[in-house]
Amino acid sequence: MPHAFDEMSSTDGAIRPAYETLKQWLASVPQDVLDHRRKEAEFIFRRIGITFAVYGEQNAQERLIPFDIVPRILTKEEWARLSKGLEQRVKALNLYIRDVYSKRDILKAGVVPEELVYQNPAFRPEMNGQRVPHDLYVHIAGIDIVRTGPDNFYVLEDNARTPSGVSYMLENREIMLRLFPELFSMHKVAPVENYADDLLATLRSLSPHGGHEPNVAILTPGIYNSAYYEHSFLADKLGVDLVEGRDLFVKDETVYMRTTEGPKRVDVIYRRLDDDFLDPLAFRRDSVLGVPGLMSAYQAGNVTLTNAVGTGVADDKAVYSYMPDIIRFYLSEEPLLPNVPTWRCREPDHLKYVLDHLPELVVKEVHGSGGYGMLVGPAADRAQIEKFRDKLKADPANFIAQPTLALSTCPTLVEKGIAPRHVDLRPFILSGSDKVRIVPGGLTRVAMKEGSLVVNSSQGGGTKDTWVLDA
């Protein structure tokens, strides 16, 4: 595997300017002090209940996501480049989704194969010809970014349905401010605390009606959902109601919330519920999580659903591989943030290459997530590779492959002290009817195991606070 780019130190051992102060501080603080602060952080996380569960585990228990107290640092210039590329990407995603549910110009032009739309399990025929408020579909996006060099940032994945993790971004910052005020005093760090205000302003801007203060609610599947902490956290931060399906009802194609003072109209629903469960009259009849008649209110233009129904049509790894072409088609611009080179196993030539180079590649399921259903060739044994070879031959359209990138590393506190660990970054992009908002930073995920490239929390990964220097 190629040598990983160290974000703190250059190959000759010199410290990069953004990390100089942090490096000096780390050298001055005893290991036992760092260990104590880490335990303090873990205690705080446990006390306020920041946990998650992994579905499908035999003895699934609520557990903490490991938190690393050493921040990741980006310069103002690096962030400026990233934010421009992120805004471009989300703009193209919105245009693509709008097009595939209306004129389908991109399919007619042969830029994206029709089967990637019509055979996509996330494609919603109910959205054909359906206008959505302000022609925006992806209001909250989480775009996963990886880095391989000083100026080499790549998009790894587009999360256009219900991206999670923003509560960890905000809580990580809060805990760092509490535990390391002296370190903040040495740096000018751009704030992330205004994310809640930005999110609320974005949601309100998406109201299908003008002339009154829109009522916003967050729709959760309930307390047993693995991300329930985030749902309740955001409702509290935004000062809006957290509701379950049973708290809402539809009358005359309008959504209302049950309150002690009587029905209250709801204009914007930030739903943390998959399409399938939103409305038992439109989708899964056995769903007890959704709201009967919600789709009729949505189709009548009386409520905004965030993100829109059907955004999953742009949220898989096969469509991802066409994103550079999608950007060129709709914006007549070159992508500011490139994709990771990708082989589409549905194409015979690509499949042949992948089968011939399996030990070198990362192979992923098109609709997979959380680090599951994938092969990391260089870390796999012969039996695993051969098993995946059979899967590829049986259903090639279900897979894409990419080179094994040497994800950049950041200094991380481990048992033996400070050591480099691989990281990625998930910035959150808010698209309102008025403007695009991006808080400086995002959620840095870190592979806590030495040599591991898998940063997902369900696979043992942790998180870091992400600092964008404001000077």
Buried (B, 14 or more C-beta within 10 A) or exposed (E): BEEBBBBBBEEEEEBBEBBEBBBEBBEEBEEEEBBEBBEBBBEBBEEEEBBBBBEEEEEEEBEBBBBBBBBBBBBBEBBEBBBEBBBBBBBBBBBBBBBBBBEBEBBEEEBBBEEBBEEBEBBBEBBEEBEBBBEBBBBBBBBBBBBBEEEEBBBBBBBBBBBBBBBBBBBBBBBBBEBBEEBBEEBEBBEBEEBBEBBBBBBBBBBBBEEEEBBBBBBBBEEEBBBBBBBBBBBEBBEBBBBBBEBBBBEEBBBBBEEEEEBEBBBBBBBBBBBBBBBBBBBBEEBEBBBBBBBBBBBEBBBBBBBBBBBBBBBBBBBBBBBBBBBBBBBEEEBBBBBBEBBBBBBEEBBEBBBEEBBEBBBBBBBBBBBBBBBBBEBBEEEBBEEBBEBBEEEBBBBBBBBBBBBBBBBBBBEEEBEBBBBBBBBBBBBBBEEBBBBBBBBBBBBBBEEBBBBBBBBBBBBBBBBBBEE
